[in-house]
Amino acid sequence: YTKWFDYDIIKDTVEVRTRRPGDYLVIDTAGNRQKLKTFFINEKIPHQKRDQIWLIAKESQILWVIGYRMGHTARITEQTRSILEISIYGGEEHGRDN
């Protein structure tokens, strides 16, 4: 998988990690949030697998649930000047990684 992020919005480092309490995704351009737990439930991800899914995060905000979904906050737009490219090799494909 390879995803591109607007680095001007991120402005700092991101981390690769698994879930933590309070994690959330920004799910649309209006800035609406969804708890990561709710996302996992809606995607029907088995409970025992949720701690094994890698995330790209900036603090509690999840920018990318690797293999599943990218959040809206740092998506590339026409105003983007600096791009952060992240590539992940290996792992499972789940058919929906936008």
Residue, then its C-alpha position, 0 to 999 in steps of 0.5 A: y500500500t502507498k498513500w499520500f498525505d498533505y504534510d502542510i496539514i500534518k506539520d509534524t511527525v506521525e507514528v505507526r502503532t496499534r490502537r489506543p483508547g480515544d483514537y478517532l478518524v475524521i470521516d468526511t470533509a466537514g470534519n465529522r469524527q468517528k471513534l476507531k472502535t465504532f469503525f472497527i464494529n461497522e467494518k465487522i473486524p473481529h475483536q481479536k484482530r483489532d489490536q493487530i491492525w497497524l495505524i498511521a496516527k498523529e496523537s489520537q487522530i488516525l490518518w490511515v487504518i492500514g489496509y482499510r481506510m484513510g481519514h479525510t484530514a490530511r488528504i491531498t488537495e489542489q492547495t497541497r504544497s508538501i506531500l508525505e508519502i508512506s508505503i507499507y509492504g506486506g500484510e493482508e488486503h481487505g478490498r477497501d483502502n481509500 
